Structure formats: structure tokens, C-alpha cells
Amino acid sequence: MSKSEHKLNDVRVVIIGAGMAGILTAIRLREYGYEDFVIYEKADRVGGTWRENTYPGLACDVPAHLYTYSFEPNPNWSHRFAPGPEIYNYFERVAKKYNVLDKIRFNEGVPHCAFENGKWKIRTSTGREDEAEVVIAATGVLHHPKIVNIPDMDTFKGACFHSASWDHSVELNDKRIGVVGTGSTAIQITSALAGKVAHFDLFQRTAQWIMPGPNELYSEADKAIFRADAQALDSLRAQLDKDFQHFANAVIDADSQEMKEIENACLANLETNVADPVLREQLRPNYRAACKRLIFSPDFYTAIQRPNTELITSGIKHIEGEGTRTNDGVLHELDVLVMATGFHADSFIRPTTVLGRGGISLDDVWSDHPVAYLSISIPDFPNFFMLNGPNGPVGDFSLIQIAESQVSYVLQLIGQIRAGECREISANAKATASFEATRAAAAKKSIWATGCKSWYLDKHGVPASWPWTPSRFFEEMASPKLESFDQIG
């Protein structure tokens, strides 16, 4: 077919995942006149991480009015940092409002997709075979739970589960609860349960810096103003964005004045709010604030100092029927053991098998560490695009802001196919290698590269994140540099 004969409605798109980014992609595709698309979702509902995670205390660490689609403001958020159920309900409501649900095939994961004869051949978990010109992976970052292999876990007589698979059939009142981990999830669970159960043990391997700040409750009067006055809501969002960009600009430069201010605030929070000097030292990290993902909590230090709560700093030797035995020989008797041990953040679309041009495997391309041009496109994987893919700003600012910009960028690339300018488009190897080398060099100047271990680091110890300002990211996303892409046809 010649370019002059190419029609504007013959591009079929397969979206993988119906979380925040998948819902967004469907809405934007329709806005641009695409109707031949489908979303494959492995679960029975939309929502992504907000469907999977339902643990007590679940909340977003990005202000709710920033963690909101720009085209669908929500004047009814209850708190500055919204609780998980509200966020899930928001995404479900948006999916219904924009008629996304009729485009989703639920309970169909995508274990295999391969680029053959100019199209992506997709095989789903039900055995369905599909094909499309374009695949968009909206599979998220934190969705493959990391299970720590503690010796003899299978001997525990109580309930044991990962925080991302919370068993709500387990009664917690009057029970002895143990939580392994001290990331954001463990901190939120501690704040929610300490003082409300018979006994609470937090097993800490690494202390965390805690950023202070109240989780402001929006009153009914506040919400009424937001509903009646769109400008008031826009002004609040603008102020929150300004505050958050201050943080984003701080973490990319370990020597910045903004970073020093954040560190001073975290240090003062610890010194002021933990009375027991022994506990204070146990909670004092030996690395700089924000080297690991910074935790925002208004009440963790209060929770961990409750009489029925204990911080355990001796490592776990093994699990026994009655609880955990730590390296100091103490048996900590438990009824419930929760593994708040995080996720495999470098998996992205994997374990899906993705085969590009000539049968090249994504696993092989990423055998050293995941790389993508601007976190979106990979050489030799034509018409395959990722949202919130490798080396993006996952630790810097709102993932919704990021995804909105990335979807607009991807739509411009798909537009090249739609207009008949090409049949295949993917980042070229030279541009990808140049971007990754420049990105890695800049990342070494960030706070994430100052000596701690975190899920931000690749296996070489280099931060795998966007190391520049938010403004630079949005400028890059405004329009693709087509000279950085291979176009065929």
C-alpha cells in the first residue's frame, strides 16, 4: 500500500494492563479517533497496583490532587495523601465514565507476543491469538512481589502472606502481628496497626529516613469549594506541583541546597519525635536521606513507640512454628507474619516473552539491565512502546503526570504509522546507547548514588531512574526527535 492510499483508521493497538496507564491509554486513543484496540488484563478488575494492594494503611505517597488525571479532576479526595480504596474507586469510576470497560478482556494475561511479518502476534493466557500493528505495555513497575526466602517459612503455624496479597479473612484483633521490612508499605502498616492489635513486631533490616508532614484532611467545606470553583482546584494542584518539583529537583543533585533542606527536615523529625535514645539510634539510618525512596509519614514514630510495639533489629535466623527466631536467639511469638518485602522493580512486562525483529528476545536484550530510549522504545522492537518503562522518573514525580506525557509521545509515534509515513518505528541503537550513557553518568550525581542499597539501583549500582529535572522530561516528551528512530516502510 502506498502512503497516499494509507487510511487513518487501520492501526490496531493491543494494550497490556488495565491499571492507571492502561485506562489512560484507552481514553487517549479514543480521543484521537482510534477504535480498533483492546486491553488485555490478567485480573478480573481494573486498578493495577491499587487493585492488588489492599493492606491496612495503604495510601499514595504523592498528593492525591497530583495523582489524578489532568482531564478528570477529583474535588472529593478526603486527604492530601489519599487512602488506597479511594484511589482504586477513582480509577474504576474513570474507566466506567469513559467507556473503557467494554474494551477490556479481563482474566486474560499476555504470556507471549512476537513481531512477525510486520505485525505483533499475541497469545493470551486463555489461548486466544490476536494480532496488531502496535503493542503498548502498560504493565506498571511494582507488581511482581518479591518473596524473601527465610529458612523454614513453611513451618509457621500462623497466617503468612505478602503485603500485596493481604488475606482479609485473617482476624487481626487480639493477635500478635509481625511485619518484615521497613519500606513505605511496612511503615504504613505499622501506623495502621500498632496500638490496635495485641502486639506488633517490626523486623527491620535497614532503618529508613522519614519525611514529616501532616496528612491534611479536606473538610466538606473544602470539597464544596473545589466542586464549585475549578480555579480553586487548579490553584491547589499548581501549588502541590510546585512543592513536588522542589523535591524532584533536589534528589537529582546530591549536593543541592534543596537536598540539604530535606535531610535537615528528616533529621529533625527523628531527633524531635523519638524520645528513647536507644530506639532513636536504632531508627537512625547510616546513609543520606532520600538515597532510598523517601518515606512520608506523619505518625510512624508515634506508632513505633507504642507500648505494645517493638522494633526488632536483630536479623531473622529462621522461622519456627510459633514465630520468628532472630540471630540473637530470641523467639518472637506471632500469630500473623506479613512479608512487606517489596517488588521486583526491574521486571516491567516480564515474565511475558517478548520477541522483536528476527526473533530477538527482550530477556536477552535486557540480560545486563533493562534499557529503553526515554523509557519508551527499544531498538529492534518495532511498534512496541512502554509506559513507565526502564529508566523513567519513577522516583521523581507523579506517575500519572509521567504517563500522560508518555502517552502523548507514543501517540505521535503511532501517528507516523497511521499517516502512512512508515509501517515500523522503533528507537535506533545509536540514540538509545547515547541516551543511556548520558543518563547513567548524570544518575551518578543523584542522591540515589550516595551509598545505600535500593531498588533504584541496577546490578552495577547505577541508579536506574531519570536523573534530570521534571521540566526537561516534559520538554523531551513534547515531540519525538524522529531522527532517533528507525522507520521502515
C-alpha positions in Angstrom: 0.0 0.0 0.0 1.4 3.4 -0.9 1.4 6.3 1.5 -1.3 8.1 -0.4 -3.5 5.0 0.0 -2.9 4.6 3.7 -6.0 5.1 5.7 -6.1 6.8 9.1 -8.1 4.1 10.9 -6.4 0.9 10.1 -3.9 0.7 13.0 -4.9 -1.9 15.6 -3.4 -1.5 19.1 -3.1 -4.0 21.9 -2.7 -2.6 25.4 -1.4 -4.8 28.1 -2.7 -3.9 31.6 -5.8 -2.0 32.8 -4.2 -0.1 35.6 -3.6 3.7 35.7 -1.6 3.8 32.5 -3.8 1.3 30.6 -7.0 3.2 31.3 -5.3 6.4 30.3 -4.1 4.9 27.0 -7.6 3.7 26.1 -9.1 7.2 26.8 -6.4 9.0 24.7 -6.7 6.5 21.8 -10.4 7.2 21.6 -9.8 10.9 21.8 -7.5 10.6 18.8 -10.1 8.6 16.8 -8.7 5.1 17.3 -11.4 2.4 17.9 -9.6 -0.8 16.9 -7.9 -1.5 20.2 -8.2 -3.9 23.1 -6.9 -4.1 26.6 -5.8 -7.5 28.0 -5.9 -7.6 31.8 -4.7 -10.5 33.8 -7.1 -9.9 36.7 -10.9 -9.5 36.9 -11.0 -5.8 37.5 -9.2 -2.6 36.6 -6.9 -0.8 39.0 -3.4 -2.3 38.8 -1.4 -1.8 42.0 -4.5 -0.2 43.7 -6.4 -3.4 43.0 -3.6 -5.7 44.1 -2.6 -3.9 47.3 -5.3 -3.7 50.0 -3.2 -3.8 53.2 -4.2 -1.7 56.2 -2.9 1.9 56.0 -2.5 1.8 52.2 -2.1 5.3 50.8 -0.3 7.0 47.9 2.9 9.0 48.7 2.1 11.5 46.0 -0.5 14.2 46.9 -3.9 13.0 45.6 -4.6 16.1 43.5 -1.4 15.4 41.6 -2.1 11.7 41.4 -5.1 12.5 39.3 -5.7 12.6 35.5 -5.4 16.2 34.3 -8.6 15.8 32.4 -10.6 14.3 35.3 -10.0 16.3 38.5 -11.5 14.9 41.7 -12.7 17.5 44.1 -13.7 14.9 46.6 -10.3 13.5 47.8 -10.5 13.1 51.6 -6.9 13.6 52.4 -3.8 15.2 50.9 -2.4 11.7 50.6 -5.4 9.6 49.6 -6.1 6.2 51.0 -5.8 3.2 48.6 -9.5 2.4 48.4 -10.3 5.9 47.3 -7.7 5.7 44.6 -9.0 2.4 43.4 -12.5 3.8 43.3 -11.3 6.8 41.3 -9.8 4.6 38.6 -12.8 2.4 38.4 -15.1 5.4 38.1 -13.0 6.9 35.4 -12.9 3.7 33.4 -16.7 3.5 33.6 -17.2 7.1 32.7 -15.1 7.0 29.6 -16.4 3.6 28.5 -13.1 1.8 28.8 -14.6 -1.4 30.3 -16.1 -2.5 27.0 -12.5 -2.6 25.5 -11.1 -4.8 28.3 -10.8 -8.6 28.2 -10.5 -9.5 31.9 -8.7 -12.6 33.2 -6.5 -12.7 30.1 -2.9 -12.1 30.7 -0.4 -11.9 27.8 2.4 -14.5 28.3 3.7 -14.2 24.7 4.0 -11.6 21.9 6.2 -11.7 18.9 6.8 -9.4 15.9 6.3 -11.4 12.8 5.7 -10.3 9.2 5.1 -6.7 10.2 2.6 -7.4 13.0 2.6 -8.3 16.6 1.3 -11.8 17.2 -0.2 -12.0 20.7 -1.2 -15.1 22.6 -3.2 -14.7 25.8 -3.5 -16.9 28.9 -6.8 -18.3 27.6 -5.2 -19.5 24.3 -6.6 -16.6 22.3 -4.5 -15.5 19.4 -4.6 -11.9 18.3 -2.5 -9.6 16.1 -1.9 -5.9 15.9 0.3 -3.3 14.4 1.1 -1.8 17.8 1.6 -3.1 21.4 1.6 -0.7 24.4 2.9 -2.2 27.6 1.1 -0.5 30.5 2.1 -3.2 32.9 3.5 -0.9 35.7 6.6 -1.2 37.8 5.7 -2.5 41.3 3.5 -5.6 40.5 5.8 -8.6 40.9 6.0 -9.3 44.7 9.5 -10.1 46.0 9.4 -13.0 48.4 12.3 -13.2 50.7 13.3 -16.8 51.3 13.6 -17.1 55.1 14.6 -20.6 56.2 11.7 -22.8 57.4 8.9 -20.4 56.5 6.7 -23.4 55.7 6.8 -24.5 59.4 5.0 -21.4 60.7 1.6 -22.3 62.2 0.0 -18.9 61.8 -1.1 -17.0 58.7 1.7 -15.8 56.5 1.4 -13.7 53.3 2.9 -10.9 51.3 1.6 -7.4 51.8 0.5 -7.3 48.2 -1.7 -10.4 48.7 -3.3 -9.4 52.0 -5.5 -12.1 53.5 -8.6 -10.2 54.8 -10.1 -13.4 56.2 -7.4 -13.4 58.9 -8.7 -11.7 62.1 -6.1 -9.3 63.5 -7.7 -8.2 66.8 -6.0 -9.6 69.8 -3.4 -11.1 67.6 0.4 -10.9 67.6 1.5 -9.4 64.2 5.0 -9.4 62.7 5.9 -7.4 59.7 9.2 -8.0 57.8 10.5 -4.9 56.0 10.8 -1.1 56.5 9.8 0.3 53.2 6.8 2.5 52.6 4.4 -0.4 52.9 5.7 -1.6 56.2 5.7 1.9 57.6 2.1 2.4 56.6 1.1 -1.0 58.1 2.8 -0.1 61.3 1.0 3.2 61.6 -2.3 1.5 60.9 -2.0 -1.5 63.2 0.3 -0.5 66.1 -1.8 0.0 69.2 -4.8 -1.8 67.6 -3.5 -5.4 67.9 -2.3 -7.4 70.9 1.3 -7.0 69.9 3.2 -5.6 66.9 6.8 -6.5 65.9 8.5 -4.7 63.1 11.5 -6.6 61.8 14.0 -4.0 60.5 16.9 -4.8 58.3 17.6 -1.2 57.3 16.5 1.9 59.0 14.6 4.5 57.0 14.5 8.2 56.9 11.0 9.6 57.5 9.9 12.9 56.0 7.5 14.6 58.3 4.3 16.3 57.3 0.6 16.0 58.2 -1.8 14.1 56.0 -4.2 17.0 55.7 -7.9 16.2 55.9 -10.0 18.1 53.4 -13.2 19.2 55.1 -16.6 19.1 53.4 -16.3 22.9 53.0 -13.0 22.4 51.2 -14.6 19.9 48.9 -17.6 22.1 48.2 -15.3 24.9 47.2 -13.4 22.6 44.9 -16.6 21.3 43.3 -17.9 24.9 42.8 -14.7 26.6 41.7 -12.5 24.8 39.2 -9.9 27.6 39.5 -9.5 26.9 43.3 -8.8 23.3 42.5 -6.3 24.3 39.7 -4.6 26.6 42.2 -4.2 23.8 44.7 -2.8 21.5 42.1 -0.4 24.1 40.9 0.9 24.7 44.5 1.3 20.9 45.1 3.1 20.6 41.8 5.5 23.4 42.7 6.2 21.7 46.1 6.7 18.3 44.5 9.0 19.7 41.8 11.2 21.2 44.6 11.7 17.6 45.8 12.2 16.3 42.3 14.9 18.9 41.7 16.6 18.1 45.0 17.1 14.4 44.6 18.9 14.6 41.2 21.7 16.7 42.8 23.1 15.2 46.0 24.9 18.4 46.7 22.0 20.8 46.2 20.7 23.2 48.8 17.2 21.6 48.4 18.6 18.2 49.3 20.2 19.6 52.4 16.9 21.1 53.4 15.2 17.7 53.0 17.9 16.0 55.1 17.6 18.5 57.8 13.8 18.0 58.0 14.2 14.3 58.3 16.9 14.5 60.9 14.8 17.0 63.0 11.9 14.6 62.7 13.9 11.8 64.2 15.6 13.8 66.9 12.4 15.6 68.0 9.9 12.7 67.9 11.8 9.7 69.2 12.3 10.0 73.0 14.2 6.8 73.8 17.9 7.3 72.9 18.4 3.6 72.2 15.4 3.4 69.9 16.4 6.6 68.3 19.8 5.2 67.3 18.1 2.0 66.0 15.9 4.1 63.8 18.8 6.3 62.6 19.9 5.3 59.0 23.6 5.2 58.1 23.0 6.7 54.7 21.7 10.0 53.4 18.0 10.9 53.3 16.3 10.0 50.0 19.1 7.7 49.0 16.4 5.1 49.3 12.8 6.1 48.3 12.0 8.7 50.9 9.1 7.7 53.2 6.4 10.3 54.0 4.6 9.6 57.3 3.0 11.9 59.9 2.8 9.2 62.6 5.3 6.3 62.2 7.5 7.5 65.0 4.4 7.7 67.3 3.3 4.2 66.2 6.7 2.5 66.8 6.9 3.9 70.3 3.6 2.4 71.5 3.8 0.1 74.5 2.7 -3.0 72.6 5.0 -2.3 69.6 8.6 -3.4 69.3 11.3 -2.7 66.7 13.4 -5.8 66.1 16.9 -5.1 64.6 18.5 -8.5 65.0 18.2 -10.3 61.7 15.8 -13.3 61.4 17.7 -16.6 61.6 14.7 -18.8 60.7 11.0 -19.3 61.1 9.5 -21.7 63.6 6.0 -22.9 64.2 5.4 -20.3 66.9 7.1 -17.3 65.2 10.5 -16.0 64.2 13.9 -16.8 65.8 16.3 -13.9 65.4 20.1 -14.1 65.3 20.3 -13.1 69.0 18.5 -16.4 69.9 15.1 -14.7 70.8 11.9 -16.3 69.7 9.3 -13.7 68.7 5.9 -15.5 69.0 3.5 -14.5 66.3 0.0 -15.3 65.1 0.4 -13.5 61.7 3.6 -12.9 59.7 3.4 -10.3 56.9 6.2 -10.1 54.3 6.4 -6.4 53.3 9.5 -7.1 51.2 8.7 -5.1 48.1 8.7 -5.9 44.4 10.9 -6.9 41.5 11.0 -3.4 40.1 13.2 -4.3 37.1 10.7 -6.9 35.7 8.4 -4.5 33.9 6.5 -6.5 31.3 8.4 -9.7 32.1 7.8 -12.7 32.6 5.9 -12.1 29.3 8.0 -13.4 26.4 8.6 -10.5 24.0 10.3 -11.3 20.7 11.2 -8.5 18.4 12.6 -8.3 14.9 14.2 -11.5 13.8 13.1 -13.3 16.9 15.3 -11.3 19.3 14.3 -11.8 22.9 13.7 -9.0 25.3 15.2 -11.1 28.0 18.4 -11.3 26.0 18.4 -7.6 25.3 17.9 -6.9 29.0 20.3 -9.6 30.2 22.6 -7.0 31.8 19.9 -4.5 32.9 16.7 -3.0 31.4 17.3 -0.2 28.9 14.9 1.8 26.7 15.2 5.0 24.8 13.4 7.6 27.0 11.9 4.6 28.9 9.5 4.1 25.9 11.1 2.3 22.9 13.7 -0.4 22.4 15.8 -0.9 19.2 14.6 -3.9 17.1 11.2 -4.0 18.8 9.1 -2.1 16.3 5.8 -0.5 17.3 6.3 -1.8 20.9 6.0 1.0 23.4 6.2 1.1 27.2 4.7 3.4 29.7 6.7 4.0 32.9 9.3 1.7 31.4 13.0 1.4 32.4 15.0 4.5 33.4 11.9 6.7 33.7 11.2 9.2 36.5 9.6 6.6 38.8 11.3 8.1 41.9 10.9 11.8 41.0 7.3 12.9 40.5 3.7 11.7 39.9 3.4 8.7 37.7 0.2 10.0 36.3 1.9 13.1 35.0 4.6 10.9 33.6 2.2 8.6 31.9 0.1 11.4 30.4 3.2 12.8 28.7 4.4 9.4 27.6 1.1 8.5 26.0 1.1 11.8 24.1 4.6 11.0 22.8 3.6 7.4 21.9 0.5 8.7 20.0 2.8 10.9 17.9 4.9 7.8 17.0 1.8 5.8 16.2 0.7 8.7 14.1 3.6 8.1 11.8 2.2 4.6 11.1 -1.4 5.9 10.9 -0.4 8.5 8.3 1.5 6.0 6.2 4.9 7.6 6.8 6.2 4.1 7.9 5.0 0.7 8.8 7.5 0.1 11.6 9.1 2.5 14.1 11.5 1.9 17.0 14.3 3.8 18.6 17.6 3.3 16.9 20.6 1.7 18.6 22.8 4.8 18.4 20.3 7.1 20.0 19.5 4.5 22.7 23.1 3.9 23.6 23.8 7.6 23.7 20.8 8.3 25.9 21.7 5.5 28.3 25.3 6.6 28.6 24.4 10.2 29.3 21.6 9.2 31.7 23.8 6.8 33.7 26.5 9.5 34.0 24.0 12.0 35.3 22.4 9.5 37.6 25.7 9.0 39.5 25.4 12.6 40.7 21.9 12.0 42.2 21.1 11.3 45.9 20.4 7.6 44.9 24.1 7.1 44.2 25.4 8.1 47.6 26.0 4.7 49.1 22.8 2.8 50.1 21.2 -0.2 48.5 17.8 0.3 47.0 15.5 -0.9 44.2 16.5 2.2 42.3 19.9 0.7 41.5 20.8 -1.7 38.7 23.1 -4.6 39.3 26.1 -2.3 38.7 25.0 0.1 41.4 23.9 2.8 38.9 20.5 4.4 39.7 18.0 3.3 37.1 15.9 6.4 37.0 15.5 9.7 35.3 18.3 11.9 36.6 17.2 15.3 35.3 14.5 17.9 36.1 10.8 17.4 35.5 10.9 20.3 33.1 13.5 18.5 31.0 11.4 15.4 30.9 8.2 17.2 29.8 10.2 19.0 27.1 11.6 15.7 25.8 8.0 14.3 25.8 6.6 17.2 23.9 7.6 15.9 20.5 9.7 12.9 19.3 13.0 13.5 17.6 12.3 11.3 14.7 16.0 11.1 13.7 16.4 9.0 16.9 14.1 6.3 15.4 14.4 3.7 12.7 11.5 3.8 10.4 10.8 1.1 7.8 8.2 1.2 5.0 
